[in-house]
Amino acid sequence: MTDAAETILLTILLKHDQSKNMDEIQTRLAAAAWWDRFPPPGVEIVGWNVVMGIGQIVTVRLPPSLLNVVNIEIERCAWGVFSTEFFPTYDFVPVRERLKREFHAKQDAVKKS
């Protein structure tokens, strides 16, 4: 995988087509070779969660140059099973930790004054 500074995170919402049951969904995904084709080479899965009643939320890390490849694989393999939404994403944990430190530093300063 490429250096994190040269990559983006993309969160993909794969909303279930509730008119299909699980067997129909798996048959369609198998016919499209979903499990072999997604993610495409050069794209790393960061997280993949099932949200009951909604579908699946997949976060991938990729170089920006592969954004079109991800889109094409979703169109080839996931359409007809899922409706899709895409969201540029970033890791908030380091930001949260910085904000927490700053908050505590301000609280300590107030206590000392």
HUNORVEN-V302984 format. One record per residue. N is the residue number from 1. OMEGA is omega in whole degrees, 0 to 359 (none if undefined). NEAR is the number of other ideal C-beta (glycine too) atoms within 10 Angstrom. Layout:
n	omega	near
N	OMEGA	NEAR
N	OMEGA	NEAR
This chain:
n	omega	near
1	180	11
2	176	14
3	183	7
4	180	10
5	182	5
6	183	11
7	173	18
8	171	15
9	178	17
10	176	21
11	182	16
12	176	23
13	177	16
14	183	21
15	181	15
16	170	18
17	187	15
18	174	8
19	179	6
20	175	15
21	185	9
22	179	8
23	179	8
24	179	12
25	182	16
26	178	14
27	180	13
28	179	18
29	179	18
30	180	11
31	180	11
32	182	18
33	181	12
34	187	19
35	176	10
36	188	8
37	182	16
38	0	21
39	177	19
40	179	14
41	179	7
42	180	15
43	184	20
44	174	13
45	178	11
46	179	15
47	178	12
48	185	13
49	171	10
50	177	11
51	186	12
52	179	6
53	181	7
54	183	12
55	183	21
56	176	15
57	183	17
58	173	21
59	181	17
60	175	22
61	183	20
62	171	22
63	180	15
64	181	11
65	180	10
66	181	20
67	179	15
68	179	9
69	177	16
70	180	20
71	181	14
72	179	12
73	175	19
74	180	21
75	182	11
76	193	13
77	188	20
78	181	21
79	185	13
80	175	14
81	182	22
82	159	22
83	190	13
84	171	16
85	182	12
86	181	13
87	171	11
88	190	9
89	169	16
90	182	10
91	183	12
92	184	9
93	179	8
94	178	9
95	179	10
96	180	10
97	177	10
98	180	10
99	178	11
100	178	10
101	180	10
102	178	10
103	181	10
104	178	10
105	178	10
106	179	10
107	178	10
108	178	10
109	179	9
110	180	8
111	182	7
112	183	6
113	none	5
